[in-house]
Amino acid sequence: MNLIEVNRQTCNHDGICAAVCPIKVIDFEEGGYPSAVAEADELCIRCGHCVAACPNQSLEHRDIATEMCPPVRKELRLSAEHCEHFLRSRRSIRVYRQESVPRETLGKLIEVARYAPTGKNSQCVEWLVLDDREKLHRLATIVCDWMRWLEANLPDLAKTMRVDWAIAGWERGDDIFLRSAPALIVAHGDKENRMVPSACTIALTYLELAATSMDLGCCWAGYLNAAATTYPPMQEALGLPSGHNCFGAMMLGFPKLQYQRLPPRKPPVITWRP
């Protein structure tokens, strides 16, 4: 099979597939049929736009069959009001029930997050899931050790980060670092791939928003992520594949408390240019 094939019985010559192709590997002239350019097989990023946009399923892609792409269900689209309310009602959850999160649920959550956009459709994000409380406590302990190292070696930075406050909380029994969350999800990837850092951030954002639909709450594990970038004991404890870095971590679990209001935020700073 060629990279793309067109059903000439149903194609309506609208050129939509060529128009949406981000790499422009589909050639189209008005009144004709779409066809792949000479280097299409090499240049195509397998994003599926051509298959998804065709209104009557006239285009087949060798690597993305139409049956792999379920139809968009218009009845499930969010209204502007629903979307705004959903996004404004999102809260960073730092108080969790002790109930464990089923791995099936965590797997479904990552299944949703993997649809987050990535540069050139590289799909370069990989995942580490930790749900053993002893191991999570060990990671929190390492974060505290890292903060003590900062106090001793980089006091100005430590002061800016208020690590004294975090360490004091830990010493009195408060898990400031992972909030005693029952699970932690780490997004990681090849540290030499420039697309990976932003891809991990976007994917974790998808994951955080999707968690609400599963009655879960999330909070970015910023302290752990910071330790993972420079502190060898944390890197060893995470045990990521060789050449991979942690580019974001999310603590999650079932919220113990519920929020009843939508807090305000600062007005946006916008510069309009003609």
DOMIDREN-978448 format. One record per atom (N, C-alpha, C, O): residue in one letter; x, y, z. Coordinates in steps of 0.02 Angstrom, whole numbers, plus 50000, padded with zeros to 5 digits. Atoms other than C-alpha are relative to their C-alpha. Layout:
AXYZ/...
***
This chain:
M500424994050000/M500005000050000/M500445006250000/M500945006650036/N499664993650000/N500585017649960/N499885003650066/N499445001550105/L500094996449937/L500755030150103/L499285002350008/L498995001550061/I500714998349998/I499035037150060/I499664997449937/I499964997249883/E500415002150056/E497675030349949/E499325003450005/E499055004250059/V500634996350003/V496105039449894/V499474996149963/V499594993449909/N500575003350032/N494425031849856/N499695005049950/N499365009749970/R500234995350050/R493995040349693/R499254999949990/R498965004249957/Q500735000350005/Q492195034849706/Q499665004750050/Q499115007150038/T500314995849948/T491885045049863/T500345006650011/T500055011150042/C499644993749991/C493205058849857/C499615005749967/C499405005149909/N500394994450029/N492335075749831/N500455005749978/N500215011349967/H499534995250028/H493905085049775/H500025006650040/H500115012050012/D500014993949961/D493845097349920/D500705002250022/D500805008050042/G499314998249982/G495725096949956/G500125001150074/G500645003850093/I499924998949928/I495455096950144/I500624996450027/I500994999150067/C499435003949976/C496755083250173/C500655003649986/C501105003650028/A499394996350017/A498085093550084/A500065006350041/A500605008350062/A499994993749963/A497595109450174/A500204999150073/A500555003350101/V499855000949928/V497735102050350/V500674996750011/V500914996750068/C499365003449991/C499365092650319/C500535005050023/C500705009649986/P499524995149975/P500645101750428/P500674999949964/P501045004949966/I499355000650034/I502135095450327/I499935000949924/I500435001049888/K500154999050070/K501305098050158/K500274994449956/K500604995549905/V499785005750040/V501635080550094/V499444997449955/V499524992449921/I500555002050043/I499945079450006/I499915005449947/I499815011349963/D500084995450057/D499825087449834/D499284999849976/D498974994549973/F500694999850024/F498145093349770/F499915005949953/F500145011549967/E500204994750047/E497535103249621/E499244999749992/E498954994349989/E500734999650003/E495745109249608/E499724995649943/E499944996049886/G500315004550048/G494665096349522/G500334993349994/G500064988749963/G499645006450004/G495945082549544/G499934996050064/G499484997250104/Y500005004349941/Y496315069549676/Y500655001150040/Y501185002350010/P499394999349960/P497535070949821/P500504994549985/P500314988849969/S499475005050009/S499195062149803/S500595001950043/S500675007750062/A499424998749958/A500785060449905/A500575002749958/A500685000549902/V499414997450035/V502315070649856/V500554994750002/V500494989650036/A499485005050009/A503915061649812/A500304997650065/A500424991650073/E499665001949938/E504695061849986/E499504999250058/E499704999850116/A500525000249948/A503055059650082/A500144994850053/A500054996150113/D499885005449951/D503535043150163/D500515002050052/D500455000450111/E499474997949954/E505095050850239/E499795006050042/E499965006550100/L500164993849965/L504345067750286/L499394999550045/L499335003250094/C500645000449963/C502635062450352/C500134998550074/C500544994250091/I499915000949928/I502515063750542/I499454995650031/I499424994950092/R500525004749977/R501025051750555/R499545003150053/R499374999950102/C500444996549952/C499935064650645/C499274997949991/C498884998550038/G500695002150012/G498335058050565/G499525005549981/G498925004249974/H500454994550018/H497655075150518/H499614998549936/H499015000049932/C500335001250064/C497275069650341/C499414995250007/C498884996349978/V500545004949989/V496245054750399/V499445003250042/V498855002150028/A500494997149954/A495385064750537/A499575005449967/A499005006449986/A500354994350029/A494885079250425/A499554998149942/A499095001849926/C500415001950058/C494155069850276/C499284998950020/C499144994650062/P500705000449977/P492265072150290/P499644993649981/P499124992050010/N500365006150021/N491795055950202/N500454993949995/N500314989349957/Q499575005949994/Q493215043850242/Q500274997649933/Q500284991649919/S499765001850066/S493935044350068/S500754998849998/S501024996249950/L499275000649999/L495765044550120/L500224994850050/L500004994950108/E499715005149956/E496715029850193/E500755001350004/E501095002549954/H499274999449988/H498445031650270/H500264993250019/H499964989750059/R499735006749989/R499535016250271/R500104998450074/R500004992750095/D499835001249930/D500015018450455/D499455002150048/D499505000950108/I500544997649957/I498395026150520/I499344998349967/I499055002449931/A500635002350031/A496865016150468/A499415004050027/A499425006250084/T500594996249980/T495185024750474/T499684997150063/T499435000850105/E500325003149942/E494545012050601/E500395001450065/E500135000250120/M499624998149941/M495925017850719/M499815006950026/M500025009150079/C500184993149985/C495145035150721/C499255000650010/C498895001849961/P500724999549988/P493435035550804/P499745007049983/P500115011949988/P500274993550019/P492275049550748/P499945004850059/P499845002650116/V500124994949949/V492155065850844/V499265000150017/V498835000449973/R500705000049978/R490575065550948/R499805007150020/R499995009650073/K500174993049990/K489825082850934/K499605001150064/K499635006550095/E500424999349939/E488635079651079/E500425000450063/E500165002550115/L499574999849941/L490125078351197/L500445006250003/L500825007150050/R499604994050000/R490915094951151/R499795004750057/R499195005550070/L500144995349946/L491065107251294/L499765006749973/L500015009149923/S500194993150016/S490145123651285/S500535004650029/S500935002550071/A499524995249973/A491175139351318/A499895000850075/A500385001550113/E500154999149929/E490295141051486/E500254994050041/E500554994950094/H499785006049965/H490645123051537/H500764999750004/H501054997950055/C499285000250003/C492455124351482/C500315004950050/C500775003250087/E499744994949954/E492765140451579/E499914997750073/E500364998450114/H500145002149931/H491945133451736/H500464994250020/H500724994050076/F499575005649986/F492945117351724/F500715002250015/F501015000050064/L499314997849991/L494615126251706/L500085004350062/L500585003950097/R499954995649941/R494245139151841/R499914996050065/R500164998050117/S500135003949939/S493665125851964/S500574995150016/S500564992050069/R499435004349987/R495285115951948/R500395002750059/R500535008750063/R499614998049942/R496245116252111/R500604995350008/R500564989449991/S499445004249982/S497965110052162/S499844996650066/S499734999950117/I500215003949942/I497575096152286/I500604998050042/I501074994850017/R499455001649955/R498715094452436/R499794996050062/R500204994550105/V500255004049944/V497615084852558/V499624994049970/V499124994949936/Y500275006050033/Y497225066852508/Y499724995150051/Y499944994850109/R500205005849962/R496245052352574/R500554994849997/R500954994849950/Q499485005149999/Q497345037652620/Q499864994349952/Q500274989749945/E500205005250048/E496435026852492/E500484999849942/E500655004949912/S499555000950058/S497585019852359/S499615001049935/S499014999849932/V500304999150066/V497255023852177/V500124993649959/V500704991749950/P499895006150040/P496955008052072/P500455001349940/P500415006549908/R499554999250057/R498285005351941/R499625000449934/R499855003749887/E500414999550060/E496925003051812/E499805007349988/E499805009649931/T500194993050006/T496365020851847/T500605004349979/T500535008749936/L499404996350019/L498135027551837/L500184998749926/L500395003349891/G499875001650070/G498355018451672/G499535003749953/G499755006149900/K500484996350042/K496765026251601/K500185007349997/K500105010549944/L499814993049998/L497365043251655/L500585001449952/L500575006449916/I499444999150046/I498995041251562/I499794998949928/I500055002149882/E500265001050068/E498035034651411/E499725006549972/E499815008049913/V500274993650022/V497155051551403/V500585004949989/V500595008449938/A499454995250004/A498755061451435/A500444999049938/A500765003749915/R499565001350058/R499655053051290/R499755003349937/R500115003549887/Y500264996450058/Y498545062751169/Y500195007350001/Y499995011149957/A499764993149999/A499375079051221/A500455001349940/A500804996849918/P499584998650059/P500245087851076/P500744999650016/P500965001350071/T499275000249995/T502095084951048/T500305002749935/T500005002049882/G499684997350060/G503305093350928/G500104994749946/G500374989449960/K499945004650056/K503255085050757/K499684993250014/K499884988149986/N500345006249981/N502085072050833/N500504994750023/N500424988850008/S499475004549979/S503625064450913/S499774995050053/S500064989650060/Q500265004449948/Q502605056751055/Q500574997450044/Q500664991450053/C499365001649969/C504215057251156/C499964999550076/C500484998850109/V500075000249927/V503515056851334/V499954992850024/V499584988849996/E500065006449966/E503795041651444/E499805001250072/E499875006750098/W500324999249935/W503045038351614/W500304995250052/W500454989450037/L499835004149942/L503585032051784/L499455001050052/L499295006650070/V500544999649950/V502205027851910/V500244996750064/V500474991050063/L499825002749934/L502565025452095/L499405000450045/L499105005750054/D500595000249956/D501185019952213/D500124996050063/D499654993950097/D499825003349938/D502125011452355/D500165005350052/D500615009450041/R499934994649952/R501995022252510/R500705000350031/R500955005850043/E499335000049971/E503675016952581/E500505003249951/E500935007149972/K499554997150050/K504555021452419/K499875007549991/K500335011449981/L500164992950006/L503635038052409/L500275003850060/L500535009450053/H499714996849940/H504155042052588/H500755000649992/H501055005650013/R499284999850012/R505935037852539/R500175005749953/R500675009249964/L499874994450046/L505845050152394/L499935006750035/L500335011250024/A500094993749962/A505175063752509/A500605001250046/A500825006950054/T499414999449957/T506635060252627/T500595002549960/T500985006649985/I499444997850043/I507855062552483/I499915007349982/I500415011049979/V500114992850014/V507045079252439/V500245004250060/V500575009350050/C499794996449941/C507335084852618/C500775000050006/C501065005150023/D499275000349999/D509145078952609/D500295005049950/D500795008449964/W499774995250052/W509355089252449/W499945007150026/W500385011250013/M500084993349974/M508675104552537/M500535001650053/M500775007250057/R499464998949950/R509905102352680/R500675001249964/R501085005149987/W499404998850040/W511275101252548/W500005007249973/W500525010449973/L500054993150024/L510645117752474/L500185004950055/L500545009850044/E499864995649944/E510705125952645/E500755000550013/E501025005950028/A499295000249985/A512505120652668/A500445002649944/A500985005349956/N499574998550057/N513145123952492/N499775005949958/N500195009349928/L500274994450038/L512005136752410/L499515003950043/L498915003950029/P500454996849951/P511315147152554/P499555005449970/P498985006149992/D500424994850030/D510685161552446/D499404997049964/D498844999349970/L500545003450035/L509675149952336/L499534996750051/L498924997050043/A500415003249949/A509075140452489/A499545005050034/A498965003550049/K500404994849968/K508465156752567/K499435002149953/K498865003149975/T500524998150049/T507535161452408/T499454994849997/T498864996649990/M500495005450004/M506675144552405/M499664998550066/M499214994350069/R500285001249933/R506255145352591/R500044992750020/R499564989850045/V499935007049982/V506945128052617/V499994998950076/V499834993550099/D500035000649927/D507065131652804/D499304998450023/D499204994450069/W500705001349983/W505165131952811/W499814992949982/W499474989550022/A500175006750022/A505015115752712/A500334994750045/A500024989850064/I499655004849957/I506325106752818/I499684999850069/I499594994450098/A500324999849934/A505505112652980/A499344996249999/A499184992750047/G500635003850005/G503845105752919/G500124992649999/G499764988850033/W499845007150002/W504625089052878/W500214997450068/W500014991950088/E499755002249934/E505465088053048/E499444999550052/E499514995950101/R500565000749953/R503805090553137/R499484995049975/R498944994450005/G500445005450024/G503005076653034/G499555001749943/G499124997749925/D500424998150057/D502215086252890/D500384998649935/D500945001049926/D499695001550064/D502605079552717/D499865005949952/D499375005849915/I500074994150042/I502835096252629/I500164998349927/I499935001749881/F499725001450066/F503655087952479/F499524996049955/F499444997749897/L500465004150040/L502405074652421/L499304999750032/L498864996250007/R500664999349969/R500945078752538/R499674993450017/R499054992950020/S500255006749983/S500765060452584/S499524997349946/S499074993449961/A500415002450055/A499965057552414/A500124992549989/A500684990249998/P499925007250009/P499655039152375/P500334998049934/P500494992149924/A499695001750064/A500385040252200/A500395006049973/A500245011849988/L499594994950034/L501675049852099/L500114997849928/L500284992049916/I499885001550071/I501805050751910/I500555004749975/I500495010849982/V499444996250025/V503435056351831/V500004999649923/V499944994149895/A499934999950072/A503565061851649/A500745001049984/A501065005550010/H499284999750014/H505285058851575/H500124998549926/H499684996249891/G499835001350069/G506185057451411/G500745001449987/G501115003150033/D499314999250021/D507815058851316/D500225007250013/D499935011949985/K499794993349982/K508765073651388/K500315003849942/K500385009949945/E499714996750058/E509565077251219/E499475002349950/E499635005949903/N500554998150045/N507875079251133/N499695006550024/N499385006750077/R500234993349978/R507415097651140/R499255000550005/R498995005150036/M500724999849997/M505585093751118/M499724996950064/M499144998150083/V500245003849943/V505475082951274/V499765004350059/V499235003050085/P500224996249941/P505395096251413/P499305002949993/P498885002150037/S500674997050009/S503895105451341/S499474994649990/S498914995350013/A500475005550011/A503075089051287/A499784997050067/A499204995550077/C500165002849934/C503175082451466/C499545004850039/C499065002650071/T500424995149965/T502445098651536/T499294999949974/T498815000050013/I500675000050029/I500985098451415/I499634993550017/I499044993750033/A500335006449985/A500645079951444/A499784999750073/A499234997350087/L500204999949930/L500635082151632/L499425004850013/L499015003550057/T500574995549995/T499445096751612/T499364996549978/T498844997250010/Y500575004150021/Y498275085551513/Y499804995250056/Y499214994550072/L500135005049948/L498445072451649/L499655003250060/L499185000550087/E500294996749941/E498055084851788/E499265001849988/E498845000950032/L500694998150015/L496475091051701/L499564993849994/L498994993850017/A500395006150008/A495905073551655/A499854996650066/A499354993250073/A500095003349935/A496105067851835/A499345001850032/A499054997850068/T500634997749970/T494575077951885/T499434995549980/T498984994150020/S500545004250024/S493465066851779/S499994993250033/S499504989550029/M499955006549966/M494065051751879/M499985000850076/M500184996450114/D500054998549927/D493745059952049/D500675000350034/D500714999350094/L499344999449972/L495605062152073/L500215007350004/L499935011649969/G499704993449995/G496595077452125/G500744999549992/G501044994350008/C499285000050014/C498365082252077/C500335006350026/C500005011350040/C499594994149984/C499755094052125/C500704998749971/C500984993349978/W499335000650028/W501405097252037/W500504999050057/W500495002750106/A499495001549950/A502835089852137/A500645003849982/A501145000949961/G499454995750021/G503995104552108/G500644998950037/G501184999150007/Y499405001349961/Y505205100952249/Y500364993749974/Y500974993749964/L499695006250023/L505485083152190/L500305000949930/L500844998449916/N499754999050067/N505675088652010/N500655003950000/N501115002549963/A499394996049995/A506965101652059/A500584995750024/A501144996249998/A499475004449976/A507955088752157/A500224995149946/A500814993549941/A499855005050051/A507855076552012/A500455002849944/A500774998949908/T499604997150054/T508715088851895/T500755000250016/T501165000249971/T499304998949983/T510335090351994/T500284995550055/T500894995150063/Y499785003549940/Y510405078952146/Y500084992549986/Y499574989149978/P499895007050019/P511205061952109/P499614994950041/P499354990150012/P500405005049963/P510355052552254/P499284999549976/P498994994149976/M500695000350026/M508645057452184/M500004996749931/M499564992649917/Q499975003050066/Q509155052752008/Q500094992450005/Q499784988649967/E499905007249990/E509745035852071/E499364996850026/E499184991350004/A500615002949971/A508145033152171/A499464999349947/A499084994449948/L500515000550052/L507045036752020/L500174994549950/L499724991249924/G499805005550044/G508045024751912/G499745000649930/G499524995649901/L500244999150069/L507555032251745/L500494996849951/L501074995649967/P499555003050050/P508265024651585/P500605004549987/P500575010649996/S499394996350014/S510015029851538/S499875005449947/S499555004149896/G500104994550047/G510025046851453/G499345003750009/G499215008549973/H500654996749989/H508315051651521/H500045004550061/H500395003150109/N500094995549942/N507885066151637/N499275000350018/N498834999249977/C500674998449977/C506365069651741/C499835007149978/C500215011749992/F500204993450022/F505435084251663/F499335002050029/F498985006350002/G500624998249966/G503965085051781/G499734994250039/G499794988450018/A500285005349957/A503125075451921/A499355002550030/A499285008450046/M500664998349976/M501335075051981/M499804995350056/M499774989250046/M500295004049946/M500715069052150/M499254999849990/M498955004649966/L500725000550010/L498935062752147/L499694994950046/L500024990450072/G500385004549957/G497585054052245/G499285002450003/G499095007049966/F500694997949992/F495775055552299/F499975005850050/F500215005150106/P500024994349955/P495455072852374/P499614998550064/P499094995450063/K500335000849936/K495005072952558/K499495005650011/K499005004750048/L500434994149992/L494185090152546/L499735002249933/L500025000749880/Q500314997450061/Q493055098552419/Q499995007750003/Q499905010750056/Y500014992850005/Y493105116552359/Y499315002349976/Y499004999149934/Q500684997750014/Q491505126852348/Q499975006649961/Q499435008749941/R499994993650033/R492065143152265/R500555000249947/R501004996149947/L499504998950052/L493075149452117/L500415006150018/L500185011750006/P499614994349978/P494465160552185/P500215004449941/P500285002049884/P499794995550054/P494995175952085/P500744999149984/P501114996050022/R499304999850020/R496645178051994/R500155007149974/R499695010949958/K499814993450024/K497615193351941/K499775000949928/K499764996149890/P500184999050069/P497025201451780/P500584998449954/P501164999249974/P499455001650045/P498025195951628/P500365006349976/P500055011649968/V499614994550029/V499425207151565/V500054998549925/V500374993749905/I500065001350072/I499105208651378/I500295006049962/I500145011749977/T499764994950045/T500055218251247/T499704998649931/T499834993449901/W500315000850067/W499045220851087/W500435003649948/W500615009449958/R499624996850054/R500005224350928/R499624999549935/R499314994349921/P500355000350064/P499285228850758/P500354995349952/P500124994549895/
***
